[in-house]
Amino acid sequence: KILALETEKENYAAKRVLWFYNDRINSNTKEMWKVLHEMAGTKKSKLSIKLNVNGMITSDEQKISDCFQEYFLSIVGKRNERNDNGINYVPNEHLAGKFSFKNVDENKIRLLLRDLNTGKSAGIDEISPFVWSQLYNEAAKPIQILFNSMIDKSVFPAALKRTVVIPIFKSGDEHEASNYRPVSIPISLNKV
């Protein structure tokens, strides 16, 4: 009876996660993570950066964010210009039969969650690898269903592609965006 009850709990949890992802991904994802953060006791931390934006030193977060975004995207553009001899896009017909994905096993997910590097930062979902490593038994089945659904439908949800980009100071004037490098922090599930 205890085993049946545990299986029933896992099935219920899996249904709840699928409900959020399938039916409410665009409208309620933020609310879902808010509830999970309240349960986990995680909090946001803020960076205190003052930056030269259009000749004025500002601490306005939106202006600083926009300035870093513009600068970091310009770096990517310069790298793409330097790598013009490479292939940037391969049409799907050239990939047919070259590789395939297989459905994932619940036990494999469980092991990967348990063994996540808990010293890494949380991504935009604010769920740290530590939380996933503690919930590996409960989370394995819903994540397996989610991942297998993604494989079966050949879709990687946009919500899982989002990252936090942290500006890391290199050297020089702390007020200049060009003296920072971007570090991207994906959500922890992308590491499974």
C-alpha positions as CSV (number, residue, x, y, z in Angstrom):
1,K,0.0,0.0,0.0
2,I,2.8,2.4,0.8
3,L,4.4,1.8,-2.6
4,A,1.1,2.5,-4.3
5,L,0.6,5.7,-2.3
6,E,4.1,6.9,-3.3
7,T,3.4,6.1,-7.0
8,E,0.1,8.0,-6.8
9,K,1.9,11.0,-5.3
10,E,4.5,11.0,-8.1
11,N,1.7,10.7,-10.7
12,Y,-0.2,13.6,-9.1
13,A,3.1,15.7,-9.1
14,A,3.7,14.8,-12.7
15,K,0.2,15.9,-13.7
16,R,0.6,19.2,-11.9
17,V,3.9,20.0,-13.6
18,L,2.5,19.0,-17.0
19,W,-0.5,21.2,-16.4
20,F,1.7,24.2,-15.8
21,Y,3.9,23.5,-18.8
22,N,1.3,22.5,-21.3
23,D,-1.6,24.7,-20.5
24,R,-0.2,27.7,-18.7
25,I,3.5,28.1,-19.8
26,N,3.1,31.7,-21.1
27,S,0.8,33.0,-18.4
28,N,1.5,31.2,-15.2
29,T,5.2,30.1,-15.2
30,K,6.2,33.1,-13.1
31,E,3.5,32.2,-10.6
32,M,4.5,28.6,-10.5
33,W,8.2,29.5,-9.7
34,K,7.1,32.1,-7.2
35,V,5.3,29.3,-5.2
36,L,8.3,27.0,-5.5
37,H,10.6,29.8,-4.3
38,E,8.4,30.5,-1.3
39,M,8.5,26.8,-0.5
40,A,12.3,26.6,-1.0
41,G,13.0,30.0,0.8
42,T,15.2,31.4,-2.1
43,K,15.6,35.1,-2.6
44,K,16.8,37.4,-5.4
45,S,20.1,39.2,-5.0
46,K,20.8,42.5,-6.8
47,L,24.0,43.8,-8.3
48,S,25.0,47.4,-7.5
49,I,26.6,48.8,-10.6
50,K,26.9,52.4,-11.7
51,L,27.5,52.7,-15.4
52,N,28.3,55.4,-18.0
53,V,25.2,55.5,-20.2
54,N,25.4,58.2,-22.9
55,G,27.9,60.3,-21.0
56,M,26.0,60.2,-17.7
57,I,26.8,57.9,-14.7
58,T,23.6,56.1,-13.7
59,S,22.4,53.5,-11.3
60,D,19.1,53.1,-13.1
61,E,18.7,49.3,-13.5
62,Q,16.8,49.5,-16.8
63,K,19.3,51.9,-18.4
64,I,22.2,49.7,-17.2
65,S,20.5,46.5,-18.4
66,D,19.8,48.1,-21.8
67,C,23.4,49.3,-22.1
68,F,24.9,45.9,-21.3
69,Q,22.5,44.2,-23.7
70,E,23.5,46.5,-26.5
71,Y,27.2,46.1,-25.8
72,F,27.1,42.3,-25.3
73,L,25.1,41.9,-28.5
74,S,27.6,44.0,-30.4
75,I,30.3,41.6,-29.2
76,V,28.4,38.7,-30.6
77,G,27.9,40.5,-33.9
78,K,31.7,41.1,-34.2
79,R,32.4,37.5,-33.5
80,N,29.9,36.4,-36.2
81,E,31.7,38.7,-38.6
82,R,35.0,37.1,-37.8
83,N,33.6,33.6,-38.3
84,D,32.0,34.2,-41.6
85,N,33.8,31.3,-43.2
86,G,31.9,28.8,-41.0
87,I,28.4,27.5,-41.5
88,N,25.9,29.4,-39.4
89,Y,22.8,27.4,-40.5
90,V,22.3,23.9,-41.7
91,P,19.0,23.2,-43.3
92,N,17.0,20.3,-41.8
93,E,17.2,18.1,-44.9
94,H,21.0,17.8,-44.3
95,L,20.4,16.6,-40.8
96,A,17.8,13.9,-41.6
97,G,19.1,10.6,-40.4
98,K,22.3,12.1,-38.9
99,F,21.2,11.9,-35.2
100,S,18.2,11.2,-33.1
101,F,17.0,11.6,-29.5
102,K,15.7,8.7,-27.4
103,N,13.2,9.0,-24.6
104,V,14.8,9.4,-21.2
105,D,14.5,7.0,-18.3
106,E,13.1,8.1,-15.0
107,N,16.0,6.5,-13.1
108,K,18.6,8.3,-15.2
109,I,16.8,11.6,-14.5
110,R,16.8,10.8,-10.8
111,L,20.6,10.2,-10.8
112,L,21.3,13.3,-12.9
113,L,19.2,15.5,-10.5
114,R,20.8,14.0,-7.4
115,D,24.3,14.6,-8.8
116,L,23.8,18.2,-10.0
117,N,26.6,20.5,-9.0
118,T,25.0,22.2,-6.0
119,G,27.7,24.9,-6.0
120,K,26.3,26.4,-9.2
121,S,23.9,29.4,-9.3
122,A,20.2,29.3,-10.1
123,G,19.1,30.5,-13.5
124,I,16.2,32.8,-14.4
125,D,13.8,30.3,-12.8
126,E,15.6,30.9,-9.5
127,I,15.6,27.2,-8.6
128,S,19.1,26.3,-7.6
129,P,20.7,22.9,-8.4
130,F,20.6,22.3,-4.6
131,V,16.8,22.4,-4.6
132,W,16.6,19.9,-7.5
133,S,19.2,17.7,-5.9
134,Q,17.1,17.5,-2.8
135,L,13.9,16.8,-4.7
136,Y,15.3,14.3,-7.1
137,N,12.9,11.5,-6.1
138,E,9.8,13.6,-6.3
139,A,10.9,15.5,-9.4
140,A,12.2,12.7,-11.5
141,K,8.9,11.5,-12.9
142,P,7.4,14.9,-13.9
143,I,10.7,15.9,-15.5
144,Q,10.9,12.6,-17.4
145,I,7.4,13.2,-18.7
146,L,8.3,16.8,-19.7
147,F,11.6,15.8,-21.4
148,N,10.0,12.9,-23.3
149,S,7.1,15.2,-24.4
150,M,9.7,17.6,-25.7
151,I,11.5,14.8,-27.5
152,D,8.3,13.4,-29.0
153,K,7.1,16.8,-30.2
154,S,10.6,18.0,-31.3
155,V,10.1,21.2,-29.3
156,F,12.3,22.8,-26.8
157,P,10.1,25.4,-24.9
158,A,11.2,29.0,-25.2
159,A,10.9,29.3,-21.4
160,L,13.7,26.8,-21.0
161,K,16.0,28.7,-23.4
162,R,16.1,31.8,-21.2
163,T,19.2,32.6,-19.3
164,V,20.4,35.1,-16.7
165,V,23.3,37.2,-18.1
166,I,25.6,38.5,-15.4
167,P,28.1,41.3,-16.2
168,I,31.5,40.4,-14.7
169,F,34.0,43.2,-14.3
170,K,37.4,42.5,-16.0
171,S,39.6,45.6,-15.4
172,G,39.7,49.3,-16.1
173,D,37.0,51.8,-15.5
174,E,34.1,50.2,-13.6
175,H,31.7,52.7,-15.2
176,E,32.3,51.5,-18.8
177,A,30.3,48.5,-20.2
178,S,33.3,47.5,-22.4
179,N,35.2,46.6,-19.2
180,Y,32.7,43.8,-18.4
181,R,32.2,40.3,-19.9
182,P,28.9,38.4,-20.0
183,V,28.4,35.2,-18.1
184,S,25.2,33.3,-19.0
185,I,23.5,31.2,-16.3
186,P,21.0,28.7,-17.7
187,I,18.3,27.1,-15.6
188,S,19.4,24.1,-13.7
189,L,17.1,21.7,-15.7
190,N,19.2,22.4,-18.8
191,K,22.1,20.7,-17.1
192,V,20.1,17.4,-16.7
